[in-house]
Amino acid sequence: MSGQLAMFYPDQVNLNVLKQRAYNHRWAEVPDGVIPLTAADPDLPCAPAISEAIIRYTKDRYFSYGPPQGLPFFREAVASQYEEKRKVRVDPSLVMAVDTAAYGIYLTCQTLLNKNDEAIIFNPVDFLFRYGIEAVGAKAIPYSIPQSPGNIDMESLEQLVSPNCKLLCLCNPLNPTGKVFTPAELQVFVDLAEKYDLHILSDEIWSDIVFAPASYTSIASISEAAYRRTIIVNGFSKSYGLAGLRIGSIIAPSQDIYERLLAISRHESTVHGANTLGQVAATAALNEGQDWLREFIDHLHEMRGLTVDRLNALPGITCLPPDGCYLAFANVSGTGMTSEALQVRILEEAKVMIVPGLDRWFGDGAKDHVRISFATSSEVLNEAFNRIASIL
Ligand SMILES: Cc1ncc(COP(=O)(O)O)c(C=O)c1O
């Protein structure tokens, strides 16, 4: 069966392989019998077209050094994907291959911030933003984003902008709440950035995982002014299941910023750099994996319904359906337990691992919440929720 024809099958979760290979709080790290609905990494195998592309590439038995900026076909694939899907015209010469979106965030902070600068992050949000900002000796300024829909309030956001503020960090869709920002909300960020001359770091790693009727807008597509300020970071761990291949991309808005990112990346000295196999896989994902991706999103849409229904049926727990990300962000305040105490109880008694809303993972905006990844099969989810229901 050719790569293009081999589609997505939701019952393909292979626990035997996952137990050997899935680390980072997942199957290979948890004790036998525990179901980890933890780190956002799918249980489903990747698109067949990706593994076929890797096999084709390995047949020649050459794994030579790649260029510091990334392989030309990878940079072109990222650029054309942005033009087709996101309506952002990207020159491939401004695309850089990096070893993960996590490094893309870190590198952008290293490049655009100095010690004692400030950068606005969302609250709650994935810890990687604070990590990147604090690694430079700069300060992260959290801006609370409510989970429920509602426009961004320019006034309260503006109050956070000091003369030291240099960067606005967007995570869209937002991990952990799944919020997908509307064009009107993005316009508020652009106006603020224009007014105070801020750069925008737009982490778009979740941008494919959006559930209709919600739809995704890249902030760089809002206007020419927005594009000129925005550094787009992307990755292949969420949409394509390639976390272990350590591959991501950065799109710079100008040659000047590109050169600065490249200089600071240490790619040219070969101290760092994106591996070529990751780039081959990511290129196949972009060029040949789109039908598979559509089916994956349909499956996730179903799993979202299952997860939200089962969470809302539990005593003291409420959960809104997320518009994006395959993450349920459930309020557990009605259980009378802290999210950490509940997480420990569910792990010990139900043998299911979930993520507590701790400050160190997401900021204090995740208090009273837990995060649950639903990128798995209905069998795994139902087994996990049957166990949780039996102890609560
Ligand atoms: C918002 C966000 N950015 C970046 C990453 C990291 O992605 P990568 O595996 O490419 O480093 C994650 C992973 O959870 C994420 O949720």
The ligand as an ORCA input file, in Angstrom:
! r2SCAN-3c Opt
* xyz 0 1
  C       2.885     25.241     23.203
  C       4.012     24.292     23.018
  N       5.149     24.714     22.446
  C       6.186     23.886     22.261
  C       6.120     22.568     22.657
  C       7.314     21.695     22.463
  O       7.318     21.074     21.198
  P       8.597     20.291     20.698
  O       8.363     18.837     20.997
  O       8.684     20.529     19.228
  O       9.738     20.838     21.421
  C       4.966     22.090     23.278
  C       4.885     20.707     23.768
  O       4.052     20.350     24.579
  C       3.879     22.970     23.444
  O       2.724     22.559     23.991
*
